[in-house]
């Protein structure tokens, strides 16, 4: 019997590690000001840290 799973789960299972590494490298190399981060409680961002991704 064939197992049914979503396309999102397929992409997450197959490409999570590659996407994670790519985005982590991007965040490490880019200037924080270029990320266009905004917050009401933090006036300026000095650094950014990439923690996790969620496939949607």
Backbone bond lengths (Angstrom), bond angles and torsions (degrees), N, CA, C in turn:
res aa  C-N    CA-C-N  psi(-1)  N-CA   C-N-CA  omega(-1)  CA-C   N-CA-C  phi
1 X - - - 1.457 - - 1.534 108.91 -
2 X 1.315 116.96 132.75 1.459 121.96 -179.98 1.526 110.47 -72.41
3 X 1.304 114.54 140.74 1.454 120.67 178.77 1.523 109.03 -90.64
4 X 1.318 117.37 135.11 1.453 122.03 179.56 1.524 109.32 -98.62
5 X 1.311 116.50 129.99 1.456 120.93 174.37 1.520 108.81 -146.28
6 X 1.291 115.13 158.67 1.459 119.35 -174.81 1.531 110.86 -78.48
7 X 1.309 115.04 158.47 1.454 121.04 176.09 1.524 110.21 -63.36
8 X 1.319 116.81 -36.99 1.466 121.48 178.47 1.524 110.64 -60.17
9 X 1.328 116.61 -45.67 1.462 119.97 178.24 1.524 111.69 -64.54
10 X 1.321 116.92 -37.92 1.459 121.00 177.68 1.526 110.73 -61.28
11 X 1.334 116.50 -48.32 1.466 121.09 179.75 1.527 110.18 -62.73
12 X 1.319 117.01 -43.91 1.465 120.82 179.83 1.529 110.77 -61.84
13 X 1.319 117.10 -45.58 1.465 120.80 -179.54 1.523 112.20 -65.09
14 X 1.308 115.74 -39.69 1.467 120.05 -173.69 1.531 114.12 -85.45
15 X 1.344 117.72 -35.38 1.463 120.24 -170.06 1.528 115.27 -119.38
16 X 1.323 118.83 1.95 1.469 121.39 -175.80 1.532 111.94 -53.93
17 X 1.329 117.51 -51.55 1.464 120.62 -175.96 1.521 112.28 -61.20
18 X 1.325 117.21 -43.59 1.461 120.69 179.78 1.520 112.18 -65.98
19 X 1.325 116.43 -44.31 1.466 120.17 178.41 1.518 110.90 -64.20
20 X 1.328 116.52 -42.44 1.463 120.94 179.94 1.529 110.01 -58.68
21 X 1.326 116.92 -49.97 1.466 120.81 -178.83 1.522 111.42 -62.17
22 X 1.328 117.95 -41.43 1.455 122.02 179.91 1.530 111.21 -61.90
23 X 1.331 117.01 -48.67 1.464 120.98 -178.48 1.518 110.45 -68.04
24 X 1.316 117.75 -39.18 1.460 120.87 178.54 1.529 110.49 -61.19
25 X 1.313 117.41 -44.49 1.462 121.72 178.04 1.527 110.62 -62.72
26 X 1.329 116.98 -42.02 1.469 121.66 178.44 1.529 110.93 -60.14
27 X 1.319 117.20 -48.06 1.467 121.39 -178.08 1.521 110.63 -64.82
28 X 1.320 117.93 -35.64 1.465 121.08 178.94 1.523 112.12 -68.61
29 X 1.320 117.86 -31.49 1.470 121.46 -175.04 1.531 114.13 -90.35
30 X 1.309 117.77 -26.35 1.461 120.82 -174.37 1.533 110.71 -84.18
31 X 1.301 116.19 151.17 1.458 121.15 173.16 1.521 108.76 -71.66
32 X 1.318 116.92 139.30 1.465 121.30 -178.12 1.530 110.96 -58.16
33 X 1.298 117.70 -36.89 1.469 120.79 -179.42 1.527 111.59 -63.44
34 X 1.333 117.87 -26.84 1.463 121.49 179.32 1.539 112.91 -75.91
35 X 1.330 117.72 -12.76 1.462 121.35 178.94 1.528 112.54 -78.84
36 X 1.335 117.29 -12.10 1.470 122.63 179.54 1.528 112.23 54.81
37 X 1.325 116.47 46.90 1.462 121.65 177.96 1.517 109.57 -79.51
38 X 1.331 116.33 140.86 1.470 121.47 179.42 1.520 109.46 -134.38
39 X 1.338 114.78 143.15 1.455 120.08 177.50 1.520 108.87 -154.24
40 X 1.321 115.95 143.14 1.471 120.47 176.74 1.522 111.20 -74.53
41 X 1.327 117.77 -29.57 1.458 120.85 -175.42 1.527 114.37 -97.14
42 X 1.338 118.29 -15.68 1.462 121.50 179.27 1.526 107.58 -119.34
43 X 1.340 117.26 112.36 1.462 119.47 -176.67 1.532 113.98 -68.31
44 X 1.322 118.59 -41.62 1.460 122.57 -179.18 1.524 110.17 -137.56
45 X 1.323 116.03 140.10 1.455 120.83 177.23 1.520 108.84 -98.91
46 X 1.333 116.56 127.79 1.459 121.13 178.81 1.519 112.23 -93.79
47 X 1.331 116.49 -29.84 1.458 119.96 -178.81 1.526 110.24 -151.41
48 X 1.318 115.17 160.55 1.461 120.92 178.17 1.525 107.86 -130.41
49 X 1.323 115.50 145.20 1.453 121.63 177.59 1.523 108.24 -130.31
50 X 1.298 116.16 128.58 1.460 121.50 178.06 1.519 108.26 -89.40
51 X 1.347 116.75 126.32 1.458 120.45 -174.47 1.527 112.20 -112.03
52 X 1.329 117.96 -49.69 1.467 119.60 -174.16 1.531 109.41 -159.38
53 X 1.321 115.68 161.62 1.452 121.36 172.82 1.523 108.74 -124.64
54 X 1.317 113.85 151.45 1.461 120.55 176.67 1.520 107.97 -125.66
55 X 1.299 116.06 124.92 1.462 121.03 179.86 1.517 109.26 -79.58
56 X 1.323 117.11 129.59 1.463 121.31 178.07 1.518 109.29 -128.36
